[in-house]
Amino acid sequence: MVIAATLFGAMAFAAKIASSRLSGPEVAMIRMAIGLLPCLLIPRYRRAAMHFRRLDLILYRGIFGGIAVMLYFLAIEHTTAGIATLLNYTAPIWSGLFFLLFIGEKTNGRVLIPLSIALVGIFLVVRGEPFGFGRWEIAGACSAIASGAAVTAMRAARRAENSWSVYASFCLFGMLVNAPLAIRSWRMPVGRDWIALLATSLFAMGAQLLLTFSLRWVDAMTVGVISQLAVLISMSLGAVFLDERITGIAAIGAALTIAGVIGVTYISSLGKPEAAADEVVPEV
């Protein structure tokens, strides 16, 4: 699980390198296309991906997931890998709210305490960030909302659907959602771009496979905590290799945000059964 979170952080870093010349939607579309290959090339996975019962939930999961990735990669392109990842990884806040509103899962009122801490942390991060809170930071925050909606659909869908149909819908609709903006701003990737694109895709695929594997033994609460490591990894890689400055206020805000999200995850998990072995698949 630690390796999976590390790979997700590395994916954001690789996507930032790729988006230095290519647009965020183009990077996201190519990442989704490569991610779809196992479902196209391996017969057993292709058959599993084509077997589904609730087409509506599969569509919701795929479309909202695609929107989440598009907004996340746009934020990576125009801000920093660390800030974009931090904002995207506040998704558990929104998924908890959507669980309550749309699929009837109860939420403990104490969740408002860590939620408030997380929101204060986000405010400090964007206050201490050189860019301020502009449209691309808003895009990163909205990616978390879309991700929360996708996870809600996925949680409902996993009651009847297999993991490969859920995964395939994410990659397929993620590719389609990103295609219009990707084609509009298309630049043919060259040598260095292909390396970054391939790294982005392989890091994401490896992280998702390891996450699915680890969930056979690691409970959902632990997964939620360890997943926040991706934020620290992306911030650290950006600071070391891309000279992405982290101010003192932003660092404090990041710590508060991560702590708040962990608190939300912990309180939301109280009294709930553990996730199925392949139930939780991250949006990125």
N, C-alpha and C positions, 0 to 999 in steps of 0.2 A: 504494500500500500504506500509505503514511503517512496519507493522507486516510482510508482505510478504518479504520485503528486509531483515528484521531481521532474518527471517527463512532461507533465502538463505545464510546469513552469518553463521548461526548456522549449516547449512548443511555442509559447507566447514570445519568447526571445527570438526563435527562428522566424516566426511570422513577422516580427518587427524588422528583422534584416531583409526579409523578402519584400516587405512593403516600402522599403527605401526607394525602390524604383517602380514597383507594381502597386496597384490599388488594393486596399483591404478586401473588397469584394472579390477581386480576381484571385487573390491568395486563398480566400475562403472557398471559392468555387473549386479551385484545383485541389485543395485539401480534401473537400468532400468527394470529388470524383475519384481520387486515389483511394479514399476510405471505402468507397463502394465496390472496389475491385474484388475483394474476397467473396462478396455476394454474387458477383457476375461470373467469376472464374471457377469457383469451387461448387460442384453440383449439390452436395449436401447442404451447404449454407444457402444456396440459391433456392432450394426447395423449402427450406425453413422460412426464408424471407418472404416467400409467396404464400405462406399459410397464415391467415389471420381471420379473426371473427368480427372484430369491431373496427370497421373501416373508418368510422368517424374519429375514434380516438387515435388511430394510427395517423390520420391526416393532421389532427391537431398537434400531435407530438412532433411530426415532421416539419410542419409549417412554422410553428412557434420556435422549434429548435433551430430552423434555418434562419429565422429573423434574429434570434439571439446571437448566432455565430456571425452574421453579417454586421450587426451593431458592434459586437466585441472586436472584430477585426478592423472595423472603421476606427474604433477608439484606439486600438494598437497603432494603426497607421498615423494618426494625428496627435496622439499624446505620447505616453511611454508604455512599454510592456507592463511595468509594475502597476501603474495607476489603472490601466485598462483591466488587468487581471483582478486587482483589488475590488474594483467596482463590479465586475462580472461575478465574482465569488461571493457577493452578498445575496445571491439567488436564494439560499435557504430561507431568508427572511420572507421573500415573496411566495415561495412554494408553501411555506407553513400557512400563510394567509389564504392562499388559494385552496389548500387542503380543507380548511375550515369552511370556505364559502361554497365550493363546488362539489366536493365529494364527501362532505359530512364528517370529517375527522375533527375531533375535539382538540382545542388548543388551550393550554394552561395560561391563565391570566398573568402569571409571573413572567411570561416571555416578554412583556412590555419593558422590563428592566434592562435586559441585555440588548433588546432592540433599540432602546434609547441610546445606550452606550455606542452601538454600532453607527447610529446616525450621527452622533457627535463626532465619532472618529472620521466618518466620511467628510463631514464639514471641515475638520482640521486638515485632512489630506488635500482637499481641493483649495483650501485657503492658503496652505503652504506651498502649493505647486505653482511653478512659474506661469503656467497657462491660465490659472484661475479656473472658474467653473463655467466653461463655454459649451458650445453645442456638442463637441466631441466627448466631453466628460458626461454630458447628458445622455449621449448615445451609449456610453459604457454602462451608466446606471440603468438605462432602458433595456440593455441586453440582459441584465439580471432579472428584470420583470418578465421578459419573454422567456428566459430560461426557466423561471419559476412556473410559468404557464405550461411549458413543455414537460417539465418534470411531473406536474400534476396530471397531465394527460397520460404520461408514461406510467405513473403509479396506478392509475385506473386501468390502463390498457394491460399492464402486466398481470392483472387478475385473470386474464383470458388469453393473452398473446405470448408468443415465445420471444426470446431476447433478440433473435436475428431479424424478425419482422419489424421490431421496434427500431433496431439499429439501422436497418436498410432504409426505413422511412426517413430517419434523421439525415442520412447521407444524401438520399435522392432529393428530398425536398430542400435540403440545405443547398445543394448544388443549383436547383431550379430557382430558389429565392434569390441567390446571389448572382445568377446569370445576367439579368438585365443591366445592373450596374457594372458588372465585370466586363461585359461586351462593350458597353458604352465607353469605358476608360481603358480598353484592352491595350496592353503592350506585350509584344512577344518576349517571353522570358529568354534570357541568354544564359551562358554557363553558370555564373555565380547565382543567378536567380533560381535556376533549377536545383542547385544544391540546397538553398534555403527552403525552397518549396518541398523538396523531398524530405528534408529534415523535419519540417513542420508536420507533414503527413505521417511520417514514420513515428515521430514522438507521440502524436495523438493516438495512432492505432495501438502502439505499444502500451501507452498509459491506460487506454480503455480495456485492453485485454488483461493487464495486470490487475486493474481495479475489479473486473468481473471475477477473476481468479481469487483475489484476496477476500472477496465478500463471502466466500464459503466458510471462512473462519473468523472474519472480523465483523463486529456488529456495526450497525449503521451510525451509531454515535461516534465510535472511534474513527470511522471513515470520514465523517464530517469534520472532525478535528484535524486529522492528518491532511485532509485535502487542502487546508489553508496553507500548508507548506508551499504549495504552488505559487502563492502570492509572494512569499519571501524569496523563492528561487528566482522568479521573473524579475523582481526588484533588484536582487543582488547581481544577476547577470547583466542587467541593463546598466547598473552603476559601474561595474567593473569594465565591461567591454564597449559600452556605447556612451559612456560619460553622462548617463542620465542622473541628474543631481537629485538627491533626496535631502530635503531640508529637515531641520529638527522638528518643526511643527508637523510636517508630513509624516515623519517617522512615528511620532507619538500618535497621530491620527490613525496610521496604519495598524499600530498595535491595538488601539481601542477598537477599531473596526473588526479585526480578526478575533479579539476577545469577545466582542458582542455577538458575532456570528456563531462562534463556538457555544456561547451561552444560549442563544436561540436554539441551536441544534440540540443541545443537552436537554433543555426544558421540554422541547417539542417531542423528544424521544421517550420521555418518562411515561411508562404505562403502555407503550406501543410495542407490538411484536417486532422482532428483528426483520430486516429486509430479506427478501429472497436472495439466493446466491447471485443472480444476475439482474436484480431489479434496478439497481442504481447505475445509470450510465451517464457520465457528465456531458454537458452540452458542447464542450469544446473538443 
